[in-house]
């Protein structure tokens, strides 16, 4: 009798690229770091500078003080506005307390704000596709509160009431699921055929790129792990995108220690990605944990290469130059994927 033995399935990791820090997040985090270096602690930050627990904890340990609103900042002190943007009312409140502001709003969010202002000036009613309560949505809606109503999801379309269906335009939060946003627009257009599009896509390049990469790797994965915090909209969307694209299971973790070993039982392929506010060190910790569990082979699944960088906020640049300090970031910092070597095979 001939005995046969089956060869165990090769355990591997499919690592999404792009992943992690986008240009707007990089800019905002560096702005707080530079401010701490130049002005010294404390530097106040309204809300979380970006939606990531590790980043906020790290900056807090260096002297950043995170507050919910400007009335918690001592009069005349310095405050950084987060990457998600703020409304004109917040700017006015800061000015009334003589606060020295550093505006770290992502330029792509600023673009949406300007769209809202322009459409409102032309007396359009604006449908803002996004999540009620998200800081970015609050900031955008604050630009023209009498002209903007928020549409939370495709299912919310039936509840939309407009005053003039022939003078209607949609804009969106920058960190949404592309597919869900387009479904919301499709349903809106069914109800309001004259609905106009914004002049350019509002969902940011980084959000789209991370979703495309996950869509490519998900069908081959038993498990997809997204590194990102619970209040990070784009990270939560990646979990959903992975499931919709064919992953057998999909989870979000803040850090490697959050991974449940039971998720890996019986798995041969694990996908890994991270949200746009996640530093690469957290991804590397996940890869180390997976390697210890036998998932040592890492194959990078790349769908785009990102090299965009934004200048630091103008207020900070001016002060750095006046003080003789370096106003810009130096290339090569290991913040985003691809900036330092990982032992991977590109597929």
C-alpha positions in Angstrom: 0.0 0.0 0.0 1.3 3.4 -1.0 0.9 6.2 1.6 0.4 9.7 0.4 1.0 12.9 2.4 -0.5 16.2 1.5 1.8 19.2 1.3 0.7 22.0 3.7 -0.5 25.1 1.9 2.1 27.8 1.7 1.3 30.6 4.1 1.8 34.1 2.6 0.9 37.7 3.1 -0.4 39.9 0.3 0.7 43.4 1.2 -1.3 46.2 -0.4 0.4 49.2 -2.0 -0.4 52.0 -1.7 -1.2 51.9 2.0 -0.7 54.1 5.0 0.1 57.8 5.2 -1.2 60.0 2.5 0.3 63.4 1.7 -2.3 65.3 3.7 -1.7 63.3 6.8 2.0 63.4 6.4 1.8 67.2 6.2 -0.4 67.6 9.2 1.6 65.3 11.5 4.9 66.9 10.4 3.3 70.3 11.1 2.7 69.4 14.7 6.2 67.9 15.0 7.8 71.0 13.6 5.7 73.3 15.7 6.8 71.4 18.9 10.5 71.7 17.8 10.3 75.4 16.9 7.9 76.8 19.5 8.3 74.3 22.3 5.6 72.6 24.3 2.7 72.9 24.7 1.3 73.2 21.2 -2.5 72.9 21.2 -4.3 70.8 18.6 -8.0 71.1 17.9 -9.5 67.6 17.8 -7.2 64.7 16.7 -4.6 65.9 14.2 -5.4 62.8 12.2 -7.6 59.8 13.2 -5.0 57.4 14.6 -4.6 56.5 18.2 -0.8 55.8 17.9 -0.1 59.1 16.2 -2.1 61.1 18.7 -0.5 59.3 21.7 3.0 59.8 20.3 2.5 63.5 19.7 0.9 63.9 23.1 4.0 62.4 24.7 6.0 65.1 23.0 4.0 67.9 24.3 1.0 68.3 22.0 -2.3 69.0 23.9 -5.4 67.8 22.1 -8.6 69.8 22.8 -12.2 69.5 21.6 -12.6 73.2 20.8 -10.8 76.5 20.8 -12.4 77.6 24.1 -10.1 75.1 25.9 -7.0 76.9 24.5 -5.5 79.6 26.7 -6.0 83.1 25.2 -3.2 84.1 22.9 -1.8 80.5 22.7 -1.0 78.6 19.5 -3.4 76.0 18.1 -3.2 73.7 15.1 -6.3 72.9 13.1 -6.5 69.2 12.2 -6.2 67.7 8.7 -10.0 67.4 8.6 -10.6 71.1 8.4 -12.8 73.5 10.3 -15.7 75.8 9.7 -15.6 79.6 9.5 -17.2 79.7 12.9 -14.2 77.9 14.4 -11.8 80.3 12.8 -13.8 83.2 14.1 -13.9 81.7 17.6 -10.1 81.3 17.5 -9.6 84.9 16.3 -11.9 86.2 19.1 -9.4 84.6 21.6 -6.4 86.0 19.8 -5.2 82.4 19.1 -2.2 81.9 16.8 -3.4 79.4 14.3 -1.6 76.9 12.2 -4.0 75.5 9.5 -3.1 71.9 8.8 -6.3 71.2 6.8 -5.5 68.8 4.0 -5.4 70.8 0.7 -7.9 68.3 -0.8 -10.4 69.0 1.9 -9.8 72.8 1.4 -10.7 72.2 -2.3 -14.1 70.8 -1.2 -14.7 73.8 1.1 -14.0 76.2 -1.8 -16.5 74.2 -4.0 -19.1 74.6 -1.3 -18.5 78.4 -1.0 -18.7 78.8 -4.8 -21.9 76.8 -5.3 -23.6 78.6 -2.4 -22.6 82.0 -3.8 -24.4 80.9 -7.0 -27.5 79.9 -4.9 -27.2 76.2 -5.5 -28.5 73.7 -3.0 -25.7 71.4 -2.1 -26.0 67.7 -1.2 -22.9 66.7 0.8 -22.4 63.0 0.7 -20.8 62.0 3.9 -21.2 61.0 7.5 -23.0 63.2 9.9 -20.8 64.1 12.9 -17.5 63.5 11.0 -15.2 66.5 11.5 -14.6 66.9 7.8 -18.3 67.0 7.2 -18.9 69.5 10.0 -16.2 71.8 8.6 -17.5 71.6 5.0 -21.1 72.1 6.0 -20.1 75.1 8.1 -19.0 76.9 5.0 -22.6 77.3 3.8 -25.0 75.8 6.4 -28.1 77.3 4.7 -27.3 75.7 1.4 -25.9 72.2 2.4 -27.7 69.1 3.6 -25.8 65.9 4.4 -26.7 62.6 2.7 -25.3 59.8 4.8 -25.8 56.8 2.5 -27.6 55.4 -0.5 -30.5 54.5 1.8 -30.9 58.1 2.9 -31.6 59.4 -0.6 -35.4 58.8 -0.2 -35.4 61.3 2.7 -33.8 64.1 0.8 -36.1 67.2 0.2 -34.9 70.0 -2.0 -36.3 73.4 -2.7 -35.3 73.5 -6.4 -34.5 70.2 -8.1 -33.1 72.1 -11.1 -30.4 73.9 -9.2 -28.8 71.1 -7.3 -25.2 69.9 -7.0 -23.5 67.2 -5.0 -20.1 67.2 -3.3 -18.6 64.6 -0.9 -16.4 63.8 2.1 -13.0 62.9 0.8 -12.6 59.6 2.6 -15.7 57.6 1.5 -16.1 54.3 -0.3 -15.9 55.2 -4.0 -18.5 52.5 -4.9 -21.0 53.5 -2.2 -20.6 57.2 -3.1 -21.3 56.5 -6.7 -24.4 54.4 -5.7 -25.6 57.4 -3.7 -25.1 59.7 -6.6 -26.9 57.2 -8.9 -30.0 57.1 -6.6 -29.9 60.9 -6.2 -29.9 61.3 -10.0 -32.8 59.0 -10.3 -34.8 61.3 -8.1 -33.2 64.6 -9.3 -32.3 64.2 -13.0 -30.8 67.7 -13.1 -28.3 67.0 -10.3 -24.9 68.5 -11.3 -21.5 67.0 -10.6 -18.7 68.8 -8.8 -15.9 70.1 -11.2 -13.6 67.3 -10.1 -13.7 64.2 -8.0 -13.9 65.0 -4.3 -12.8 61.5 -2.9 -9.1 61.9 -2.5 -6.6 60.1 -4.6 -5.2 58.2 -1.5 -8.6 56.9 -0.5 -9.2 55.7 -4.0 -5.8 54.1 -4.4 -6.0 52.2 -1.2 -9.4 50.8 -2.1 -8.2 49.8 -5.6 -5.3 47.9 -4.0 -7.5 46.1 -1.6 -9.9 45.1 -4.3 -7.1 43.5 -6.2 -5.8 41.4 -3.4 -9.0 40.6 -1.5 -10.3 37.7 -3.8 -7.2 35.7 -3.0 -7.3 36.2 0.7 -8.8 34.1 3.5 -8.4 37.1 5.8 -7.8 40.8 5.2 -6.4 42.9 8.1 -6.7 46.7 7.9 -4.6 48.7 10.3 -6.4 51.8 11.3 -8.4 53.4 14.1 -12.2 53.0 14.6 -12.8 56.7 13.9 -10.8 56.7 10.7 -13.5 56.7 8.0 -11.2 55.5 5.2 -9.8 52.7 7.3 -13.4 51.4 8.1 -14.2 51.7 4.4 -11.2 49.4 3.6 -12.7 46.7 5.8 -16.0 46.9 3.9 -14.3 47.1 0.5 -12.3 43.9 1.2 -15.4 42.0 2.0 -17.3 43.3 -1.0 -14.3 42.4 -3.3 -14.3 38.7 -2.2 -12.2 38.4 1.0 -13.5 35.5 3.2 -13.2 37.7 6.3 -12.0 41.2 7.0 -11.0 42.9 10.3 -9.7 46.3 11.5 -7.0 46.6 14.2 -5.3 49.6 15.8 -2.1 47.6 16.2 -0.7 44.1 15.9 -1.7 43.2 19.5 -5.3 43.5 18.5 -5.1 40.5 16.1 -7.0 37.5 17.3 -5.0 34.3 16.6 -8.3 32.6 15.8 -8.6 34.7 12.7 -5.6 33.0 11.2 -6.6 29.4 11.9 -6.9 27.5 8.6 -5.8 30.6 6.6 -3.2 30.3 4.0 -3.3 33.9 2.6 -3.6 37.0 4.7 -4.0 40.4 3.1 -2.7 43.5 4.9 -3.3 47.1 4.3 -3.6 50.3 6.3 -5.6 53.5 6.3 -4.4 56.9 5.2 -3.6 58.1 8.7 -1.5 55.0 9.7 2.3 55.2 10.0 4.2 52.4 8.5 5.7 51.2 11.8 2.3 49.8 12.7 2.1 47.8 9.5 5.6 46.4 10.1 4.5 45.2 13.6 1.6 43.3 12.0 4.0 41.7 9.5 6.3 40.6 12.3 3.4 39.0 14.2 2.2 37.3 11.0 5.7 36.0 10.3 5.9 34.5 13.8 2.6 32.7 13.0 4.2 31.2 9.9 3.2 33.8 7.3 6.8 34.7 6.4 6.4 35.1 2.6 5.3 38.7 1.8 4.2 39.6 -1.7 3.4 43.2 -2.4 0.4 43.9 -4.6 0.9 47.4 -6.1 -1.7 49.2 -8.1 -0.3 52.7 -8.0 2.8 54.7 -6.9 2.3 57.9 -4.9 4.9 60.6 -4.7 2.7 63.6 -3.9 3.9 65.9 -1.1 2.3 69.0 0.2 4.1 72.1 1.6 3.7 72.7 5.3 1.1 75.3 6.4 2.1 78.8 5.4 2.0 80.2 8.9 4.5 77.6 10.1 6.7 77.9 7.0 7.0 81.7 7.6 8.0 81.3 11.3 10.5 78.5 10.5 12.2 80.6 7.8 12.3 83.6 10.1 14.0 81.5 12.7 16.5 80.0 10.3 15.0 76.5 10.5 14.3 74.0 7.8 10.8 74.8 6.5 10.2 71.7 4.4 10.3 68.0 5.0 13.3 66.0 3.9 12.6 63.1 1.6 13.1 59.5 2.7 11.4 59.5 6.1 9.9 56.1 6.8 6.3 57.3 7.1 4.7 55.9 4.1 5.0 52.5 2.4 7.9 52.1 0.0 10.2 54.6 1.8 12.2 52.0 3.6 13.0 48.4 2.4 10.7 45.5 3.2 11.6 42.0 2.1 8.8 41.5 -0.4 8.1 40.1 -3.8 6.2 42.4 -6.1 3.3 40.8 -7.9 
